[in-house]
Amino acid sequence: MILNADDHVDFFANIVSGAVKLTKMLGDGRQQIVGLQFAPDFLGRAYKERSPYFAEAATDVELCLFPRKAFEGLLKEKPGLEMRLFQDTLNELDAARDWMLLLGRKTASEKVASFVEMIARRTPMIGCSHTDEDPDNVHVFLPLSRSEIADYLGLTIETVSRQIGKLKSAGILRLHASREFSVRDMATLREAANIDEE
């Protein structure tokens, strides 16, 4: 555990390597994963004294920590740094809106393909020890268990497993272990996820 919800925040951090999952908890104890962050994402909310979520390492994680007061002082002194943080915030807002579309409108197969595509796209930033020379054949380690993926996507574990099996049968994925596989064709994966090329 890196941060507890409602904890007083004494630091901010850049993720140097690994993946961090962000969760929120309902009053009855149910938990929902509300985000994943990877290198070089910024962890924490500047100018907010308490953490709005739980932040937990999903893989081995290396962080570069900044004391909160010193960092907020630096933001006032360096407008370029404040602008960079603002741009990161807008990128996070765009990602949240894309995730709303995924949860609200995409089919189960599109949701799982979208999740795999996001992890494959961010794999070099997660600190994966192996990437193939071919950029369309990416070696991926899932930072979440299938149960956590199901929670994140609003699906059942069985549905997640079935959809991963379909991606394998279609020749898009090659499984190495339960949480490790290769994406054999990123373009076909994006088609399966219904993601437009930018």
Disulfide bonds with the S-S distance in Angstrom:
none
